[in-house]
Each structure stands twice: as C-alpha cells, then as structure tokens.
Amino acid sequence: MRWFRAARGASTKGATRSSNPIGAERDPKRLVTFSDAVIAIAVTLLVLEIQPPEDTEHLLRGLFELWPSYVAYAITFLLIGQMWVNHHVMFDHIRSADRMLLLLNTLLLMVIAFLPFASSLLAHAFESGHGQRTALIFYGATYEVAAILFNVIWEYARRGRRLLTSTTDNDTARAISRRFRPAPLWIAVGTALGALHPVVGLVVVVAFIPFYWLPIKGEVGSIQRAREQSKGDP
C-alpha cells in the first residue's frame, strides 16, 4: 500500500504541475535574444529624436542650442544600457521562463521601447523652457515603471527558486535583490524633486547611473561556478 500512496501522491503532484495556470517552462535564450534586439532598437531611436537645426546660416549656434537633446540622449542611453546589463544579470541566474515571466518581460520591453519618446519630450521641454516639470515627471514615471518591473521579474523568478539555476545560491539571489530594490524609491525621490525643481530632480536621477553600473557583490562567484559546471558537463 505504501508504493500505491507514493504513486498516487506523485500523480497528484504531476497533475497539479501540468495544470499550472502560468504554463510550461521554456529555455529563456529566445527571451534574452528578443530583449537584446528591442533594447538595441530603443537606443538607436534615441539619436533619431535629435533634429538638426533648420537655420543653417547660424549652424554653430543652432547646434549649441541643442544641448538639452545631447544631455537627454546621453542620460537615457546610459540608463537603457544599465537596464540591459542588469537584464543580463538576472537571466544569467534564470534557467527557465514560464508564461508569467514572458509576460512580465514583455511589459518591461514595452516600457523600454517607450523611453525614446520620454527622452525627446524632456529635451524639447528644456530647449523651449516650458513644461520642464511635467516632462521630468513623465520621464521619471517611465523609469519608475521599468524599475518596478525589474524587481517584480526578479522576485518572481527567485520565489521558491523554481526558475533559478542550481548554481545560484541564496546569498547571490539576495545580493541581486538588494541591488534592485532601491531603484523604485531612488527614481521616485528624483521625480518628486523634479516636480519642485526639474534640474535637481534630473541630477538625482543621473546619480542613479554610476551606482547601478557597479558590480554586484557575491554575483561573480555564482557565475564562475556555473561556468565550471558547464565545462564539466559531457
């Protein structure tokens, strides 16, 4: 009777898993490839938002007056690049993707693809001298949504370690969480300050860049273990 109960329990677990509403788990390689393509297109579109001066007679002055577009381009390029790096950080530790993870990642890509418009809006507001507060709030709110989605994706993937690689230990998972969690609060503060003073708010958001380019402590060892394991596999 023991073997019958065990078989029945395994069958019940299998039925529960197969009826999982989030769908089957898949290799995330295609997800990462698609994400890389969307992010590459987004950073390319940034430069297309910079329109050349119409007055070629005073071209030098016209080029100088485009400085807000250059600043918005540089900041947004670095921020999107930062998201690309952290996206790879996440998926270096995610072994499979279910339907919910695919949905969350699609929402993140939708926000990233929207950033060139938000960047253009910010640049035009600073060039014209009007609507700067509104543009900064809009810009910050867009990044706020992206930061929240990053946290949601990672926390969903690490919940119960169901989607994580076997080489990702709990310390590494917590280290990545600690790096991602301050982002929504940081950007929210910058956006709120931007409602009072756009330049101050933008400076706070820009300060976000160097912090998130720093390596994550504890992450390197986990990746080295994964490489050693892959070399040892036949």
Contacts in CASP RR format, 6 or more apart in sequence:
PFRMAT RR
TARGET T0000
AUTHOR 0000-0000-0000
METHOD contacts of the structure
MODEL  1
MRWFRAARGASTKGATRSSNPIGAERDPKRLVTFSDAVIAIAVTLLVLEI
QPPEDTEHLLRGLFELWPSYVAYAITFLLIGQMWVNHHVMFDHIRSADRM
LLLLNTLLLMVIAFLPFASSLLAHAFESGHGQRTALIFYGATYEVAAILF
NVIWEYARRGRRLLTSTTDNDTARAISRRFRPAPLWIAVGTALGALHPVV
GLVVVVAFIPFYWLPIKGEVGSIQRAREQSKGDP
20 98 0 8 1.000
22 98 0 8 1.000
22 99 0 8 1.000
22 100 0 8 1.000
23 98 0 8 1.000
23 99 0 8 1.000
23 100 0 8 1.000
24 98 0 8 1.000
24 99 0 8 1.000
25 96 0 8 1.000
25 97 0 8 1.000
25 98 0 8 1.000
25 163 0 8 1.000
26 96 0 8 1.000
26 97 0 8 1.000
26 98 0 8 1.000
26 102 0 8 1.000
27 96 0 8 1.000
27 97 0 8 1.000
28 91 0 8 1.000
28 94 0 8 1.000
28 95 0 8 1.000
28 96 0 8 1.000
28 97 0 8 1.000
28 101 0 8 1.000
31 91 0 8 1.000
31 97 0 8 1.000
31 101 0 8 1.000
31 102 0 8 1.000
31 105 0 8 1.000
32 87 0 8 1.000
32 88 0 8 1.000
32 91 0 8 1.000
34 109 0 8 1.000
35 87 0 8 1.000
35 105 0 8 1.000
35 109 0 8 1.000
36 84 0 8 1.000
38 109 0 8 1.000
38 112 0 8 1.000
38 113 0 8 1.000
39 80 0 8 1.000
39 81 0 8 1.000
39 83 0 8 1.000
39 84 0 8 1.000
39 87 0 8 1.000
39 109 0 8 1.000
39 112 0 8 1.000
41 113 0 8 1.000
42 80 0 8 1.000
42 112 0 8 1.000
42 113 0 8 1.000
42 115 0 8 1.000
42 116 0 8 1.000
43 77 0 8 1.000
43 80 0 8 1.000
43 81 0 8 1.000
45 116 0 8 1.000
46 73 0 8 1.000
46 76 0 8 1.000
46 77 0 8 1.000
46 80 0 8 1.000
46 115 0 8 1.000
46 116 0 8 1.000
46 119 0 8 1.000
47 73 0 8 1.000
48 116 0 8 1.000
49 69 0 8 1.000
49 73 0 8 1.000
49 116 0 8 1.000
49 117 0 8 1.000
49 119 0 8 1.000
49 120 0 8 1.000
49 123 0 8 1.000
50 66 0 8 1.000
50 69 0 8 1.000
50 70 0 8 1.000
50 73 0 8 1.000
50 123 0 8 1.000
51 69 0 8 1.000
53 59 0 8 1.000
53 62 0 8 1.000
53 63 0 8 1.000
53 65 0 8 1.000
53 66 0 8 1.000
55 62 0 8 1.000
65 127 0 8 1.000
66 127 0 8 1.000
68 122 0 8 1.000
68 123 0 8 1.000
68 124 0 8 1.000
68 125 0 8 1.000
68 126 0 8 1.000
68 127 0 8 1.000
69 120 0 8 1.000
69 123 0 8 1.000
69 127 0 8 1.000
71 123 0 8 1.000
71 126 0 8 1.000
72 119 0 8 1.000
72 120 0 8 1.000
72 122 0 8 1.000
72 123 0 8 1.000
72 126 0 8 1.000
73 119 0 8 1.000
73 123 0 8 1.000
75 119 0 8 1.000
75 202 0 8 1.000
75 205 0 8 1.000
75 206 0 8 1.000
75 209 0 8 1.000
76 115 0 8 1.000
76 116 0 8 1.000
76 118 0 8 1.000
76 119 0 8 1.000
78 209 0 8 1.000
79 115 0 8 1.000
79 143 0 8 1.000
79 208 0 8 1.000
79 209 0 8 1.000
80 112 0 8 1.000
80 115 0 8 1.000
82 209 0 8 1.000
82 212 0 8 1.000
82 213 0 8 1.000
83 112 0 8 1.000
83 146 0 8 1.000
83 150 0 8 1.000
85 213 0 8 1.000
86 150 0 8 1.000
86 179 0 8 1.000
86 180 0 8 1.000
86 212 0 8 1.000
87 108 0 8 1.000
87 150 0 8 1.000
89 176 0 8 1.000
89 216 0 8 1.000
89 219 0 8 1.000
90 150 0 8 1.000
90 153 0 8 1.000
90 154 0 8 1.000
90 157 0 8 1.000
90 176 0 8 1.000
92 223 0 8 1.000
92 226 0 8 1.000
93 157 0 8 1.000
93 164 0 8 1.000
93 165 0 8 1.000
93 168 0 8 1.000
93 172 0 8 1.000
93 173 0 8 1.000
93 176 0 8 1.000
93 222 0 8 1.000
94 101 0 8 1.000
94 157 0 8 1.000
94 163 0 8 1.000
94 164 0 8 1.000
94 165 0 8 1.000
95 163 0 8 1.000
95 164 0 8 1.000
95 165 0 8 1.000
95 166 0 8 1.000
96 163 0 8 1.000
97 105 0 8 1.000
97 163 0 8 1.000
98 163 0 8 1.000
100 156 0 8 1.000
101 153 0 8 1.000
101 156 0 8 1.000
101 157 0 8 1.000
101 163 0 8 1.000
104 149 0 8 1.000
104 152 0 8 1.000
104 153 0 8 1.000
104 156 0 8 1.000
105 153 0 8 1.000
107 149 0 8 1.000
108 146 0 8 1.000
108 149 0 8 1.000
108 150 0 8 1.000
108 153 0 8 1.000
111 142 0 8 1.000
111 145 0 8 1.000
111 146 0 8 1.000
111 149 0 8 1.000
112 146 0 8 1.000
114 142 0 8 1.000
115 142 0 8 1.000
115 143 0 8 1.000
115 146 0 8 1.000
118 138 0 8 1.000
118 139 0 8 1.000
118 140 0 8 1.000
118 142 0 8 1.000
119 139 0 8 1.000
121 135 0 8 1.000
121 138 0 8 1.000
121 139 0 8 1.000
122 135 0 8 1.000
122 136 0 8 1.000
122 138 0 8 1.000
122 139 0 8 1.000
124 135 0 8 1.000
125 131 0 8 1.000
125 132 0 8 1.000
125 134 0 8 1.000
125 135 0 8 1.000
125 136 0 8 1.000
126 132 0 8 1.000
126 135 0 8 1.000
126 198 0 8 1.000
132 198 0 8 1.000
133 194 0 8 1.000
133 195 0 8 1.000
133 198 0 8 1.000
135 198 0 8 1.000
136 191 0 8 1.000
136 194 0 8 1.000
136 195 0 8 1.000
136 198 0 8 1.000
136 201 0 8 1.000
136 202 0 8 1.000
137 191 0 8 1.000
137 194 0 8 1.000
137 195 0 8 1.000
139 191 0 8 1.000
139 205 0 8 1.000
140 187 0 8 1.000
140 190 0 8 1.000
140 191 0 8 1.000
140 205 0 8 1.000
141 191 0 8 1.000
143 187 0 8 1.000
143 205 0 8 1.000
144 184 0 8 1.000
144 187 0 8 1.000
144 188 0 8 1.000
144 191 0 8 1.000
147 180 0 8 1.000
147 183 0 8 1.000
147 184 0 8 1.000
147 186 0 8 1.000
147 187 0 8 1.000
148 184 0 8 1.000
150 180 0 8 1.000
150 183 0 8 1.000
151 177 0 8 1.000
151 180 0 8 1.000
151 181 0 8 1.000
151 183 0 8 1.000
151 184 0 8 1.000
154 176 0 8 1.000
154 177 0 8 1.000
154 180 0 8 1.000
155 177 0 8 1.000
156 163 0 8 1.000
157 163 0 8 1.000
157 164 0 8 1.000
158 164 0 8 1.000
158 173 0 8 1.000
158 176 0 8 1.000
158 177 0 8 1.000
161 168 0 8 1.000
161 170 0 8 1.000
161 173 0 8 1.000
164 173 0 8 1.000
165 226 0 8 1.000
166 229 0 8 1.000
167 222 0 8 1.000
167 223 0 8 1.000
167 225 0 8 1.000
167 226 0 8 1.000
167 229 0 8 1.000
168 222 0 8 1.000
168 226 0 8 1.000
169 222 0 8 1.000
171 218 0 8 1.000
172 218 0 8 1.000
172 219 0 8 1.000
172 221 0 8 1.000
172 222 0 8 1.000
175 216 0 8 1.000
175 217 0 8 1.000
175 218 0 8 1.000
175 219 0 8 1.000
176 216 0 8 1.000
176 219 0 8 1.000
179 212 0 8 1.000
179 216 0 8 1.000
183 208 0 8 1.000
183 212 0 8 1.000
186 204 0 8 1.000
186 208 0 8 1.000
187 205 0 8 1.000
187 208 0 8 1.000
189 204 0 8 1.000
190 200 0 8 1.000
190 201 0 8 1.000
190 204 0 8 1.000
190 205 0 8 1.000
191 201 0 8 1.000
191 205 0 8 1.000
193 200 0 8 1.000
193 201 0 8 1.000
193 204 0 8 1.000
194 200 0 8 1.000
194 201 0 8 1.000
194 202 0 8 1.000
194 204 0 8 1.000
END
